[in-house]
Amino acid sequence: MLPTPGFHHLHLNSIDPNAAIDWYNRQFPSTAKGTWGGFPALLSPNNVMVLFNKVDQPPVSKPQSAIWHFGWHIPAIRERIASYRQRADVALLPLYTTDEGGSVLISSDTWPNVGNVLGLTTTQIADARARNVQPPGGGGFAYMRGPDNALVEYVGDYPTERFNHVHMWQEHPFCAQLWYQQHLNAPPRASFGPVSVTEDTCRVPRGADRTWPALNREGMFRTPRAGVEFGDVVLTWYANQGDKPLVDPRGQLQDHIALSVADLDAWVSKLRGEGVTFLQEPYALGDTRAVMIQGPSREALELVEVG
């Protein structure tokens, strides 16, 4: 079996890559500015990157693709929020606590979770109110609006700051987990869903109940949930929230996800034999080579050969 790829980079389109990188440097001081393969790059200390492609028009994020947003682990999140609130270039986003309104800036300022779901249903919220359940405080997840209208998550409290995840949608989350396991040898996030799924068991309907806190007032569907790991970066996903199929992300703000492999030819042979869709045949990328394939919900995945 070929070794699991590493996470190489997330590729964004931007009208001003240098200004965008400067903004991320200010908000996440562990990052550095650089270049890779001829692209402006935001460098995270865990040896992963966000690469930028300059475009002439503001990039869009609709119709919705499988790539939802990306984020960082950070230490002392409440200190960071206090600092962000003083910065004119930062727009912190509310997390709505019910469909009636009300919001917080960090998830731990509302009711605690029940079970392994990061939110409460209407019935669970009513029960929490009746029992006068109090917010847990401490660390949690929060969001800000980034350059080019990017949705940026930051999560704490963690010992060090680093790029940590790409959050996604999938048409069938457990089937997507199976696809990444079979084709990319990726280990599943065991705490997010069943470790072992099959083609016969992976199609689980989206849960009927919306949950809060959520970025949208009407709430969010959080079951089923699944994901995989590439090194210390995780891809986690929920079911498609809408009624229309997810679209190809190329050309949008979040253009594609790139993974690193040691032997590109071996991966091309494996994936061809498994019937994976190729979006681009092997091509030169800086001083190396890459290939672009399509994931289970039309996400574009670039495999980059590294020494």
C-alpha positions as CSV (number, residue, x, y, z in Angstrom):
1,M,0.0,0.0,0.0
2,L,1.3,3.5,-0.9
3,P,1.8,5.7,2.2
4,T,-0.9,8.2,3.0
5,P,-0.2,11.5,1.3
6,G,0.6,14.6,3.4
7,F,-1.3,17.8,3.3
8,H,0.6,20.1,1.0
9,H,-1.6,23.3,0.5
10,L,-4.9,24.9,0.1
11,H,-5.1,26.9,-3.0
12,L,-7.0,30.2,-3.0
13,N,-7.8,32.7,-5.8
14,S,-7.4,36.4,-4.7
15,I,-7.5,39.8,-6.3
16,D,-4.5,40.8,-4.2
17,P,-2.5,37.8,-2.9
18,N,0.2,39.9,-1.2
19,A,-2.4,42.0,0.8
20,A,-4.2,38.8,1.7
21,I,-1.0,37.1,3.0
22,D,-0.2,40.2,5.0
23,W,-3.6,40.0,6.6
24,Y,-3.2,36.4,7.6
25,N,0.2,37.2,9.0
26,R,-1.3,39.8,11.3
27,Q,-4.1,37.6,12.6
28,F,-2.0,34.4,12.9
29,P,1.6,35.5,13.8
30,S,3.0,32.0,13.6
31,T,2.7,32.2,9.8
32,A,5.3,33.6,7.4
33,K,5.2,35.1,3.9
34,G,6.9,33.2,1.1
35,T,6.6,31.6,-2.3
36,W,6.3,28.1,-3.7
37,G,6.2,26.9,-7.2
38,G,5.9,30.5,-8.5
39,F,2.9,31.3,-6.3
40,P,2.7,33.7,-3.3
41,A,2.5,31.5,-0.2
42,L,1.3,31.7,3.4
43,L,3.6,29.3,5.4
44,S,2.3,27.6,8.5
45,P,4.9,26.3,11.0
46,N,3.6,22.7,10.5
47,N,5.1,22.6,7.0
48,V,1.8,23.2,5.1
49,M,0.8,26.2,3.0
50,V,-1.9,28.3,1.6
51,L,-1.0,29.2,-2.0
52,F,-2.6,32.2,-3.9
53,N,-3.4,32.7,-7.5
54,K,-4.0,36.3,-8.6
55,V,-7.3,36.9,-10.4
56,D,-8.8,40.1,-11.9
57,Q,-12.3,39.8,-10.5
58,P,-13.3,39.1,-6.9
59,P,-13.6,35.3,-6.5
60,V,-16.9,33.8,-5.6
61,S,-17.9,31.0,-3.3
62,K,-21.3,30.3,-4.8
63,P,-22.8,28.0,-6.0
64,Q,-21.6,26.0,-3.1
65,S,-18.7,23.5,-3.7
66,A,-17.5,20.8,-1.3
67,I,-14.9,23.2,0.2
68,W,-16.6,25.2,3.0
69,H,-13.9,27.0,5.0
70,F,-10.5,26.5,6.6
71,G,-9.0,27.3,10.0
72,W,-6.3,27.4,12.6
73,H,-5.6,26.0,16.0
74,I,-4.6,28.8,18.3
75,P,-3.7,29.3,22.0
76,A,-5.6,31.5,24.4
77,I,-8.6,32.1,22.2
78,R,-10.4,34.5,24.5
79,E,-7.3,36.7,24.6
80,R,-7.2,36.5,20.8
81,I,-10.8,37.5,20.5
82,A,-10.3,40.5,22.7
83,S,-7.3,41.5,20.5
84,Y,-9.3,40.9,17.3
85,R,-12.1,43.1,18.5
86,Q,-9.7,46.1,18.6
87,R,-8.6,45.6,15.0
88,A,-10.2,47.6,12.3
89,D,-9.3,45.1,9.6
90,V,-11.0,42.1,11.4
91,A,-14.7,41.3,11.1
92,L,-15.7,38.8,13.7
93,L,-18.8,36.7,12.8
94,P,-21.7,35.9,15.1
95,L,-22.7,32.4,15.9
96,Y,-26.5,32.3,16.2
97,T,-27.8,30.5,19.3
98,T,-31.4,29.9,18.1
99,D,-33.5,30.6,15.1
100,E,-35.2,33.3,17.1
101,G,-32.0,35.3,17.2
102,G,-29.3,35.9,19.8
103,S,-25.6,35.2,19.1
104,V,-22.2,34.7,20.6
105,L,-18.7,35.1,19.3
106,I,-17.4,31.8,20.6
107,S,-19.1,28.4,20.8
108,S,-18.4,28.0,24.5
109,D,-20.5,31.0,25.4
110,T,-23.7,29.1,24.6
111,W,-25.0,25.8,25.9
112,P,-22.6,22.8,26.1
113,N,-22.8,20.0,23.5
114,V,-24.8,16.8,24.0
115,G,-23.1,13.6,22.9
116,N,-20.7,13.9,20.0
117,V,-22.6,16.6,18.1
118,L,-21.2,20.2,18.1
119,G,-24.6,21.8,18.6
120,L,-28.1,21.4,20.1
121,T,-31.5,20.8,18.4
122,T,-34.5,22.9,19.2
123,T,-35.7,20.3,21.7
124,Q,-32.3,20.1,23.4
125,I,-32.1,23.9,23.7
126,A,-35.6,24.0,25.3
127,D,-34.4,21.3,27.8
128,A,-31.2,23.3,28.5
129,R,-33.2,26.4,29.2
130,A,-35.6,24.5,31.5
131,R,-32.6,23.1,33.5
132,N,-30.8,26.5,33.5
133,V,-27.7,24.9,31.9
134,Q,-24.9,27.4,31.8
135,P,-22.2,27.9,29.1
136,P,-19.0,26.0,29.7
137,G,-16.7,28.9,29.0
138,G,-13.1,28.3,28.1
139,G,-12.0,27.3,24.6
140,G,-14.2,26.8,21.6
141,F,-14.6,27.6,17.9
142,A,-15.2,31.1,16.4
143,Y,-15.1,32.7,12.9
144,M,-13.9,35.8,11.2
145,R,-14.3,37.2,7.6
146,G,-11.0,37.2,5.8
147,P,-9.7,38.7,2.5
148,D,-11.7,38.0,-0.6
149,N,-14.7,37.3,1.7
150,A,-13.1,34.1,3.0
151,L,-14.6,32.3,6.0
152,V,-11.9,31.7,8.5
153,E,-12.3,29.6,11.6
154,Y,-10.0,29.7,14.7
155,V,-10.2,27.2,17.5
156,G,-8.7,27.1,20.9
157,D,-7.2,26.6,23.4
158,Y,-4.3,24.7,21.9
159,P,-0.6,24.7,22.9
160,T,0.6,26.1,19.6
161,E,-0.8,27.9,16.6
162,R,-0.9,26.1,13.2
163,F,-3.1,25.6,10.2
164,N,-5.3,22.7,11.2
165,H,-8.2,21.9,9.0
166,V,-10.3,22.3,5.9
167,H,-14.1,22.0,6.6
168,M,-16.1,20.5,3.8
169,W,-19.5,19.4,2.7
170,Q,-20.2,16.0,1.1
171,E,-23.2,14.5,-0.6
172,H,-22.8,11.4,1.5
173,P,-20.3,11.9,4.3
174,F,-19.7,8.2,5.1
175,C,-19.3,7.4,1.4
176,A,-16.8,10.2,1.1
177,Q,-14.9,8.7,4.1
178,L,-14.8,5.4,2.3
179,W,-13.6,7.0,-0.9
180,Y,-10.7,8.7,0.8
181,Q,-9.8,5.5,2.6
182,Q,-9.9,3.4,-0.5
183,H,-8.2,5.7,-3.0
184,L,-6.0,7.9,-0.9
185,N,-5.2,5.5,2.0
186,A,-6.4,8.2,4.5
187,P,-7.2,7.2,8.1
188,P,-10.7,8.3,9.2
189,R,-11.4,10.6,12.1
190,A,-12.5,7.9,14.5
191,S,-14.4,10.3,16.8
192,F,-16.5,11.6,13.9
193,G,-18.2,8.5,12.5
194,P,-17.9,4.8,12.1
195,V,-14.3,3.7,11.4
196,S,-15.5,0.9,9.0
197,V,-18.1,1.6,6.4
198,T,-19.0,-0.2,3.1
199,E,-20.7,0.7,-0.1
200,D,-23.8,-0.9,1.3
201,T,-23.8,1.0,4.6
202,C,-22.4,4.5,3.8
203,R,-25.5,6.2,2.4
204,V,-27.0,7.7,5.6
205,P,-29.7,10.3,5.1
206,R,-29.0,13.8,6.4
207,G,-30.4,14.3,9.9
208,A,-33.8,16.1,10.0
209,D,-33.0,18.5,12.9
210,R,-31.0,21.7,12.6
211,T,-28.6,22.6,15.4
212,W,-27.1,25.7,17.0
213,P,-24.8,27.5,17.4
214,A,-24.5,28.2,13.7
215,L,-23.2,30.8,11.3
216,N,-26.7,31.1,9.8
217,R,-29.7,32.0,11.9
218,E,-31.8,29.0,10.6
219,G,-29.3,26.5,12.0
220,M,-27.1,23.8,10.6
221,F,-27.5,20.1,9.9
222,R,-24.7,18.3,11.8
223,T,-25.5,14.6,11.2
224,P,-24.0,12.6,9.7
225,R,-20.4,13.8,10.2
226,A,-17.2,12.2,9.1
227,G,-13.6,13.1,8.0
228,V,-10.1,11.9,7.4
229,E,-6.6,13.0,8.3
230,F,-3.5,13.9,6.2
231,G,-0.7,14.3,8.7
232,D,-1.7,16.9,11.3
233,V,-4.3,18.6,9.0
234,V,-7.8,17.2,9.0
235,L,-10.5,17.3,6.3
236,T,-13.9,17.1,8.1
237,W,-17.3,17.3,6.6
238,Y,-21.0,17.4,7.1
239,A,-23.8,16.6,4.7
240,N,-24.6,19.0,1.9
241,Q,-26.8,21.6,3.5
242,G,-28.8,22.5,0.4
243,D,-30.9,20.8,-2.1
244,K,-28.6,21.3,-5.2
245,P,-25.6,19.2,-5.9
246,L,-22.2,20.6,-4.9
247,V,-20.2,22.2,-7.7
248,D,-16.6,22.0,-9.0
249,P,-14.7,24.6,-6.9
250,R,-12.0,25.5,-9.5
251,G,-12.2,29.2,-10.3
252,Q,-13.9,29.9,-7.0
253,L,-12.2,31.5,-3.9
254,Q,-11.2,28.1,-2.6
255,D,-9.9,26.5,-5.8
256,H,-8.6,23.1,-4.7
257,I,-6.8,21.1,-2.0
258,A,-3.3,19.7,-2.6
259,L,-1.7,16.6,-1.1
260,S,1.9,15.6,-1.2
261,V,3.1,12.2,-2.5
262,A,6.6,10.8,-3.0
263,D,6.0,8.8,-6.2
264,L,3.5,10.5,-8.5
265,D,3.7,7.8,-11.2
266,A,2.8,5.1,-8.7
267,W,-0.2,7.1,-7.5
268,V,-1.4,7.8,-11.1
269,S,-1.2,4.1,-11.9
270,K,-3.2,3.2,-8.7
271,L,-5.9,5.8,-9.2
272,R,-6.3,5.0,-12.9
273,G,-6.8,1.4,-12.0
274,E,-9.4,2.3,-9.5
275,G,-11.4,4.4,-12.0
276,V,-10.8,7.7,-10.2
277,T,-11.7,10.8,-12.4
278,F,-8.7,12.8,-13.6
279,L,-9.3,16.5,-14.1
280,Q,-5.8,17.2,-15.4
281,E,-3.1,14.8,-16.5
282,P,0.4,15.1,-15.0
283,Y,1.8,18.6,-15.5
284,A,4.8,20.7,-14.4
285,L,4.3,22.6,-11.1
286,G,7.3,24.8,-10.2
287,D,10.2,22.4,-9.9
288,T,8.1,19.3,-9.6
289,R,5.0,17.6,-11.1
290,A,1.4,17.3,-10.1
291,V,-1.9,15.8,-11.2
292,M,-5.5,16.9,-10.5
293,I,-8.2,14.4,-9.6
294,Q,-11.9,14.7,-8.6
295,G,-13.2,13.7,-5.2
296,P,-16.5,12.2,-4.3
297,S,-18.4,15.5,-4.2
298,R,-16.6,17.1,-7.2
299,E,-13.8,18.6,-5.0
300,A,-10.6,19.2,-6.9
301,L,-7.6,17.4,-5.3
302,E,-4.1,18.0,-6.6
303,L,-1.4,15.4,-5.9
304,V,2.0,17.1,-5.8
305,E,5.2,15.1,-6.1
306,V,7.7,15.9,-3.3
307,G,11.3,14.7,-2.7
